[in-house]
């Protein structure tokens, strides 16, 4: 599921997914907000750009879930 956050000025923000063609909403401006990477022991971390390092997680899917949750709560919902 892809959630779109629409500001009063009409700007749309989302965590990138290929669920819809974002160009239908205008010209997208895409920037990296995080990286999900394993360490040398096989534990997974979600490294948020200009934010915390989440983890360790046993599974990549757990790191991805934590990454989306953090970005949604702190970058998308936290925006004016």
N, CA, C and O atoms as a GROMACS GRO file, in nm:
protein
  320
    1UNK      N    1   0.084  -0.117   0.000
    1UNK     CA    2   0.000   0.000   0.000
    1UNK      C    3   0.089   0.124   0.000
    1UNK      O    4   0.190   0.130   0.070
    2UNK      N    5   0.051   0.221  -0.078
    2UNK     CA    6   0.124   0.347  -0.086
    2UNK      C    7   0.035   0.458  -0.032
    2UNK      O    8  -0.077   0.478  -0.079
    3UNK      N    9   0.086   0.531   0.068
    3UNK     CA   10   0.010   0.641   0.126
    3UNK      C   11   0.060   0.772   0.068
    3UNK      O   12   0.181   0.796   0.061
    4UNK      N   13  -0.032   0.856   0.026
    4UNK     CA   14   0.000   0.989  -0.025
    4UNK      C   15  -0.039   1.090   0.081
    4UNK      O   16  -0.149   1.083   0.137
    5UNK      N   17   0.049   1.185   0.109
    5UNK     CA   18   0.023   1.292   0.205
    5UNK      C   19   0.014   1.421   0.126
    5UNK      O   20   0.110   1.462   0.061
    6UNK      N   21  -0.102   1.486   0.132
    6UNK     CA   22  -0.127   1.604   0.051
    6UNK      C   23  -0.133   1.726   0.142
    6UNK      O   24  -0.216   1.735   0.232
    7UNK      N   25  -0.042   1.821   0.117
    7UNK     CA   26  -0.034   1.945   0.196
    7UNK      C   27  -0.143   2.042   0.149
    7UNK      O   28  -0.195   2.027   0.039
    8UNK      N   29  -0.176   2.140   0.231
    8UNK     CA   30  -0.277   2.239   0.192
    8UNK      C   31  -0.247   2.309   0.059
    8UNK      O   32  -0.338   2.352  -0.011
    9UNK      N   33  -0.117   2.321   0.025
    9UNK     CA   34  -0.081   2.386  -0.101
    9UNK      C   35  -0.086   2.290  -0.220
    9UNK      O   36  -0.056   2.329  -0.333
   10UNK      N   37  -0.125   2.165  -0.194
   10UNK     CA   38  -0.138   2.066  -0.301
   10UNK      C   39  -0.016   1.980  -0.324
   10UNK      O   40  -0.021   1.888  -0.405
   11UNK      N   41   0.094   2.007  -0.254
   11UNK     CA   42   0.215   1.926  -0.269
   11UNK      C   43   0.187   1.786  -0.215
   11UNK      O   44   0.126   1.770  -0.109
   12UNK      N   45   0.231   1.686  -0.288
   12UNK     CA   46   0.210   1.547  -0.249
   12UNK      C   47   0.344   1.487  -0.208
   12UNK      O   48   0.443   1.501  -0.280
   13UNK      N   49   0.347   1.420  -0.094
   13UNK     CA   50   0.466   1.353  -0.044
   13UNK      C   51   0.430   1.207  -0.018
   13UNK      O   52   0.319   1.176   0.025
   14UNK      N   53   0.524   1.118  -0.045
   14UNK     CA   54   0.501   0.975  -0.023
   14UNK      C   55   0.635   0.905  -0.009
   14UNK      O   56   0.739   0.957  -0.047
   15UNK      N   57   0.630   0.787   0.047
   15UNK     CA   58   0.746   0.698   0.043
   15UNK      C   59   0.737   0.627  -0.091
   15UNK      O   60   0.635   0.565  -0.123
   16UNK      N   61   0.842   0.636  -0.168
   16UNK     CA   62   0.839   0.588  -0.306
   16UNK      C   63   0.799   0.441  -0.315
   16UNK      O   64   0.848   0.356  -0.241
   17UNK      N   65   0.711   0.417  -0.407
   17UNK     CA   66   0.671   0.282  -0.446
   17UNK      C   67   0.624   0.291  -0.590
   17UNK      O   68   0.599   0.400  -0.640
   18UNK      N   69   0.613   0.179  -0.656
   18UNK     CA   70   0.569   0.178  -0.795
   18UNK      C   71   0.421   0.144  -0.805
   18UNK      O   72   0.376   0.093  -0.908
   19UNK      N   73   0.346   0.173  -0.700
   19UNK     CA   74   0.203   0.144  -0.695
   19UNK      C   75   0.127   0.226  -0.797
   19UNK      O   76   0.038   0.176  -0.866
   20UNK      N   77   0.163   0.355  -0.806
   20UNK     CA   78   0.102   0.442  -0.907
   20UNK      C   79   0.213   0.516  -0.980
   20UNK      O   80   0.326   0.524  -0.930
   21UNK      N   81   0.181   0.568  -1.098
   21UNK     CA   82   0.275   0.649  -1.173
   21UNK      C   83   0.272   0.789  -1.114
   21UNK      O   84   0.177   0.863  -1.136
   22UNK      N   85   0.376   0.825  -1.039
   22UNK     CA   86   0.378   0.955  -0.971
   22UNK      C   87   0.375   1.072  -1.068
   22UNK      O   88   0.336   1.182  -1.028
   23UNK      N   89   0.414   1.053  -1.192
   23UNK     CA   90   0.411   1.161  -1.289
   23UNK      C   91   0.268   1.206  -1.321
   23UNK      O   92   0.248   1.314  -1.375
   24UNK      N   93   0.170   1.124  -1.288
   24UNK     CA   94   0.030   1.166  -1.308
   24UNK      C   95  -0.007   1.279  -1.211
   24UNK      O   96  -0.107   1.348  -1.232
   25UNK      N   97   0.073   1.297  -1.106
   25UNK     CA   98   0.048   1.403  -1.008
   25UNK      C   99   0.132   1.528  -1.034
   25UNK      O  100   0.116   1.629  -0.965
   26UNK      N  101   0.219   1.522  -1.132
   26UNK     CA  102   0.312   1.632  -1.161
   26UNK      C  103   0.452   1.577  -1.171
   26UNK      O  104   0.472   1.455  -1.165
   27UNK      N  105   0.549   1.665  -1.186
   27UNK     CA  106   0.688   1.620  -1.198
   27UNK      C  107   0.740   1.579  -1.060
   27UNK      O  108   0.746   1.663  -0.969
   28UNK      N  109   0.777   1.452  -1.042
   28UNK     CA  110   0.825   1.409  -0.911
   28UNK      C  111   0.966   1.458  -0.881
   28UNK      O  112   1.049   1.472  -0.971
   29UNK      N  113   0.990   1.486  -0.754
   29UNK     CA  114   1.124   1.517  -0.703
   29UNK      C  115   1.155   1.406  -0.602
   29UNK      O  116   1.100   1.404  -0.492
   30UNK      N  117   1.243   1.316  -0.641
   30UNK     CA  118   1.271   1.198  -0.560
   30UNK      C  119   1.407   1.213  -0.493
   30UNK      O  120   1.506   1.248  -0.559
   31UNK      N  121   1.413   1.186  -0.362
   31UNK     CA  122   1.539   1.190  -0.289
   31UNK      C  123   1.546   1.072  -0.193
   31UNK      O  124   1.444   1.024  -0.144
   32UNK      N  125   1.667   1.028  -0.168
   32UNK     CA  126   1.687   0.914  -0.077
   32UNK      C  127   1.668   0.960   0.066
   32UNK      O  128   1.726   1.060   0.109
   33UNK      N  129   1.587   0.885   0.141
   33UNK     CA  130   1.562   0.916   0.282
   33UNK      C  131   1.628   0.814   0.374
   33UNK      O  132   1.644   0.840   0.494
   34UNK      N  133   1.668   0.698   0.320
   34UNK     CA  134   1.724   0.593   0.405
   34UNK      C  135   1.790   0.486   0.320
   34UNK      O  136   1.776   0.481   0.198
   35UNK      N  137   1.862   0.399   0.390
   35UNK     CA  138   1.924   0.281   0.330
   35UNK      C  139   1.895   0.164   0.423
   35UNK      O  140   1.896   0.180   0.545
   36UNK      N  141   1.868   0.047   0.368
   36UNK     CA  142   1.857  -0.074   0.448
   36UNK      C  143   1.970  -0.166   0.404
   36UNK      O  144   1.977  -0.209   0.289
   37UNK      N  145   2.059  -0.196   0.498
   37UNK     CA  146   2.180  -0.273   0.468
   37UNK      C  147   2.208  -0.374   0.578
   37UNK      O  148   2.172  -0.353   0.694
   38UNK      N  149   2.274  -0.485   0.542
   38UNK     CA  150   2.318  -0.580   0.645
   38UNK      C  151   2.455  -0.542   0.698
   38UNK      O  152   2.531  -0.471   0.631
   39UNK      N  153   2.485  -0.589   0.819
   39UNK     CA  154   2.622  -0.573   0.870
   39UNK      C  155   2.698  -0.702   0.841
   39UNK      O  156   2.645  -0.793   0.778
   40UNK      N  157   2.821  -0.709   0.887
   40UNK     CA  158   2.905  -0.827   0.859
   40UNK      C  159   2.853  -0.954   0.926
   40UNK      O  160   2.893  -1.064   0.889
   41UNK      N  161   2.764  -0.940   1.025
   41UNK     CA  162   2.707  -1.057   1.094
   41UNK      C  163   2.574  -1.100   1.034
   41UNK      O  164   2.516  -1.200   1.078
   42UNK      N  165   2.525  -1.026   0.935
   42UNK     CA  166   2.398  -1.062   0.874
   42UNK      C  167   2.277  -0.998   0.939
   42UNK      O  168   2.163  -1.032   0.906
   43UNK      N  169   2.301  -0.905   1.033
   43UNK     CA  170   2.190  -0.831   1.093
   43UNK      C  171   2.157  -0.713   1.002
   43UNK      O  172   2.245  -0.659   0.935
   44UNK      N  173   2.032  -0.673   1.001
   44UNK     CA  174   1.986  -0.566   0.913
   44UNK      C  175   1.963  -0.437   0.989
   44UNK      O  176   1.915  -0.437   1.102
   45UNK      N  177   1.998  -0.326   0.924
   45UNK     CA  178   1.981  -0.192   0.982
   45UNK      C  179   1.914  -0.101   0.880
   45UNK      O  180   1.942  -0.109   0.760
   46UNK      N  181   1.826  -0.016   0.929
   46UNK     CA  182   1.768   0.090   0.847
   46UNK      C  183   1.838   0.218   0.888
   46UNK      O  184   1.822   0.265   1.001
   47UNK      N  185   1.915   0.273   0.799
   47UNK     CA  186   1.993   0.393   0.826
   47UNK      C  187   1.918   0.512   0.765
   47UNK      O  188   1.913   0.526   0.643
   48UNK      N  189   1.862   0.596   0.849
   48UNK     CA  190   1.784   0.710   0.806
   48UNK      C  191   1.878   0.827   0.778
   48UNK      O  192   1.961   0.861   0.862
   49UNK      N  193   1.866   0.889   0.660
   49UNK     CA  194   1.948   1.006   0.627
   49UNK      C  195   1.912   1.118   0.724
   49UNK      O  196   1.795   1.154   0.738
   50UNK      N  197   2.013   1.174   0.789
   50UNK     CA  198   1.995   1.279   0.890
   50UNK      C  199   1.899   1.234   1.000
   50UNK      O  200   1.817   1.313   1.049
   51UNK      N  201   1.910   1.108   1.039
   51UNK     CA  202   1.824   1.053   1.143
   51UNK      C  203   1.892   0.934   1.208
   51UNK      O  204   2.013   0.915   1.195
   52UNK      N  205   1.815   0.853   1.279
   52UNK     CA  206   1.873   0.742   1.354
   52UNK      C  207   1.910   0.622   1.267
   52UNK      O  208   1.873   0.612   1.150
   53UNK      N  209   1.985   0.533   1.328
   53UNK     CA  210   2.018   0.405   1.270
   53UNK      C  211   1.932   0.303   1.344
   53UNK      O  212   1.954   0.278   1.463
   54UNK      N  213   1.833   0.245   1.276
   54UNK     CA  214   1.739   0.153   1.339
   54UNK      C  215   1.788   0.010   1.327
   54UNK      O  216   1.832  -0.031   1.219
   55UNK      N  217   1.781  -0.066   1.434
   55UNK     CA  218   1.820  -0.206   1.428
   55UNK      C  219   1.909  -0.240   1.546
   55UNK      O  220   1.931  -0.156   1.633
   56UNK      N  221   1.959  -0.359   1.548
   56UNK     CA  222   1.962  -0.459   1.442
   56UNK      C  223   1.831  -0.539   1.433
   56UNK      O  224   1.757  -0.553   1.531
   57UNK      N  225   1.806  -0.589   1.314
   57UNK     CA  226   1.691  -0.676   1.288
   57UNK      C  227   1.742  -0.807   1.231
   57UNK      O  228   1.840  -0.810   1.157
   58UNK      N  229   1.674  -0.915   1.264
   58UNK     CA  230   1.714  -1.047   1.214
   58UNK      C  231   1.680  -1.063   1.067
   58UNK      O  232   1.748  -1.136   0.995
   59UNK      N  233   1.575  -0.995   1.021
   59UNK     CA  234   1.529  -1.009   0.883
   59UNK      C  235   1.526  -0.873   0.815
   59UNK      O  236   1.499  -0.771   0.877
   60UNK      N  237   1.554  -0.874   0.685
   60UNK     CA  238   1.548  -0.751   0.606
   60UNK      C  239   1.408  -0.693   0.609
   60UNK      O  240   1.391  -0.571   0.617
   61UNK      N  241   1.307  -0.778   0.603
   61UNK     CA  242   1.169  -0.730   0.603
   61UNK      C  243   1.137  -0.653   0.731
   61UNK      O  244   1.058  -0.558   0.728
   62UNK      N  245   1.196  -0.693   0.844
   62UNK     CA  246   1.175  -0.620   0.969
   62UNK      C  247   1.238  -0.481   0.962
   62UNK      O  248   1.180  -0.384   1.012
   63UNK      N  249   1.355  -0.471   0.901
   63UNK     CA  250   1.422  -0.341   0.886
   63UNK      C  251   1.341  -0.252   0.792
   63UNK      O  252   1.328  -0.132   0.819
   64UNK      N  253   1.288  -0.307   0.684
   64UNK     CA  254   1.206  -0.230   0.591
   64UNK      C  255   1.079  -0.178   0.658
   64UNK      O  256   1.039  -0.063   0.637
   65UNK      N  257   1.016  -0.261   0.739
   65UNK     CA  258   0.896  -0.220   0.812
   65UNK      C  259   0.928  -0.107   0.909
   65UNK      O  260   0.853  -0.010   0.918
   66UNK      N  261   1.037  -0.119   0.982
   66UNK     CA  262   1.078  -0.015   1.077
   66UNK      C  263   1.113   0.114   1.004
   66UNK      O  264   1.080   0.223   1.050
   67UNK      N  265   1.178   0.102   0.890
   67UNK     CA  266   1.215   0.218   0.808
   67UNK      C  267   1.089   0.294   0.764
   67UNK      O  268   1.083   0.416   0.780
   68UNK      N  269   0.992   0.226   0.710
   68UNK     CA  270   0.869   0.289   0.664
   68UNK      C  271   0.793   0.351   0.779
   68UNK      O  272   0.740   0.462   0.767
   69UNK      N  273   0.786   0.282   0.892
   69UNK     CA  274   0.716   0.335   1.010
   69UNK      C  275   0.782   0.463   1.057
   69UNK      O  276   0.714   0.563   1.082
   70UNK      N  277   0.915   0.463   1.069
   70UNK     CA  278   0.986   0.582   1.118
   70UNK      C  279   0.968   0.698   1.021
   70UNK      O  280   0.938   0.810   1.063
   71UNK      N  281   0.987   0.673   0.892
   71UNK     CA  282   0.974   0.781   0.793
   71UNK      C  283   0.832   0.837   0.791
   71UNK      O  284   0.814   0.959   0.780
   72UNK      N  285   0.733   0.751   0.801
   72UNK     CA  286   0.594   0.797   0.800
   72UNK      C  287   0.567   0.884   0.922
   72UNK      O  288   0.510   0.993   0.909
   73UNK      N  289   0.607   0.838   1.039
   73UNK     CA  290   0.577   0.911   1.164
   73UNK      C  291   0.660   1.039   1.178
   73UNK      O  292   0.611   1.138   1.233
   74UNK      N  293   0.783   1.038   1.131
   74UNK     CA  294   0.873   1.149   1.159
   74UNK      C  295   0.897   1.244   1.042
   74UNK      O  296   0.931   1.360   1.063
   75UNK      N  297   0.880   1.196   0.921
   75UNK     CA  298   0.904   1.282   0.805
   75UNK      C  299   0.774   1.320   0.735
   75UNK      O  300   0.759   1.434   0.691
   76UNK      N  301   0.681   1.228   0.725
   76UNK     CA  302   0.557   1.258   0.652
   76UNK      C  303   0.451   1.318   0.741
   76UNK      O  304   0.397   1.424   0.709
   77UNK      N  305   0.421   1.253   0.853
   77UNK     CA  306   0.319   1.307   0.942
   77UNK      C  307   0.371   1.425   1.022
   77UNK      O  308   0.292   1.508   1.069
   78UNK      N  309   0.502   1.434   1.038
   78UNK     CA  310   0.561   1.543   1.114
   78UNK      C  311   0.576   1.672   1.035
   78UNK      O  312   0.616   1.774   1.091
   79UNK      N  313   0.544   1.668   0.906
   79UNK     CA  314   0.556   1.788   0.823
   79UNK      C  315   0.434   1.878   0.846
   79UNK      O  316   0.324   1.831   0.872
   80UNK      N  317   0.457   2.009   0.834
   80UNK     CA  318   0.342   2.101   0.848
   80UNK      C  319   0.245   2.087   0.734
   80UNK      O  320   0.144   2.157   0.730
   0.00000   0.00000   0.00000
